[in-house]
Amino acid sequence: MSTLSSVSLSPADLARYSRHLALREIGVRGQEKLKAAKVLLVGAGGLGSPAALYLAASGVGTIGVIDNDRVDVSNLQRQVLYDTQSVGRPKADAAKERLLALNPEIELVSHAVELRAANVREIFARYDVVLDGTDRFNTRYLTNDACVILRKPLVSAAIHRFEGQAMTYVPGEAPCYRCLFPEPPADGLVPNCAEAGVLGVLPGVMGTIQATEAIKLIVGIGEPLLGRLLTYDALAMRFGEFRFTRRADCAVCGDHPTIHQPADLAEICSAEVMAQVRRLSPLELQALLDKVAIVDVRSPSEFSASHLPGAVNIPVSDIERRLDQVSRDQLTVFICRSGARSLTASAIATRAGLANIAHLEGGLLGWAQEIDASFVVAPVG
């Protein structure tokens, strides 16, 4: 995304960004590109907080923050943009104040609205790069689709309990989020931080990676996460990588796209979906092992390292196109490492009309803890 800037550095800039200027890969020209750049953060929560702080500190000239939520005391465990005095305030406004205190020489734009199809074009048009840190699937897919249609680079990240993932999309150069996950689960089906919990420092790691990717795109250095899903397992302290390619049948970036305008996804009541998906504890699954079909939705490398007897491997990214391999005659139990990916698979299968679906709560980590302490769960990869 390297473009020529039309700004110059002031004496104050030369002093503030001297450590950047000392890097041959950035230097004066790179810092001028950062100063001219406009970056939008979709979500100012756990991921958006560290990303915003480092982008502001790095000298990105214009930072937009879109978030219509207010600061809650429970946010303070991980959302480092805010302090106790921020509780109750609109996040977009509190974020703007904090970032300007860090770097008063940049421009901050607060969008205290909900991102919808009706406003996404107008908002995104103002920015060069978009960072997605939302915890809602509807917003995540709207953001992806809008970036593909409007040809905006996108850096996306997500977190769950002790695990995180990140990827980068550049128009014409990489597959988009829908190439990896063609369809979202029902909104709210995958637990959020309040329901599943999250390690406080986890979004700090992933949000900082998002900021790194944005800076690389702006300056035009390094190798972005194009066609690569970076995974992070905080408990094992391991990074992994899952490579994927553009899908010819992708609904938004494929050869014959069916999505031509940003659109709000149809809201599907999670209660209706969950009424059809059984939740099994490890003890319940143990009692049913010889009566159910087990589909392990982890990556092939995780599956090959260890899996339950009789399980078949269909990675969650392949579930939609391999639904014909899911049994219609017996109860199918989706499993993964901690429960997030299996919930996504359950939602995809349920929305496709499969009724006899179950999900292992707590995943294989729960299985190892409650049933078989010798079972070694492979790190995400």
Buried (B, 14 or more C-beta within 10 A) or exposed (E): BEEEBEBEBEEEBEEBBEEBBEEEEBEBEBBBBBBBBBBBBBBBBBBBBBBBBBBBBBBBBBBBBBBEBBBBEEBBBBBBBBEEEBBEBBBBBBBBBBBBEEBEEBEBBBBBEEBBBEBBEEBBEEBBBBBBBBBBBBBBBBBBBBBBBBEBBBBBBBBBBBBBBBBBBBBEEBBBBBBBBBBBBBBBBBBEBEEBEBBBBBBBBBBBBBBBBBBBBBBEBEEBBBBBBBBBBBBBEEBBEBEBEBBEEBBBBBEEBEBEEBBBBEEBEBEEBBEBBBBBBBEBBBEBEEEBBBBBBBBEBBBEBBBBEEBBBBBBBBBBEEBEEBEEEEBBBBBBBBBBBBBBBBBBBBBEEBEBBBBBBBBBBBBBEBBEEEBEBBBBB
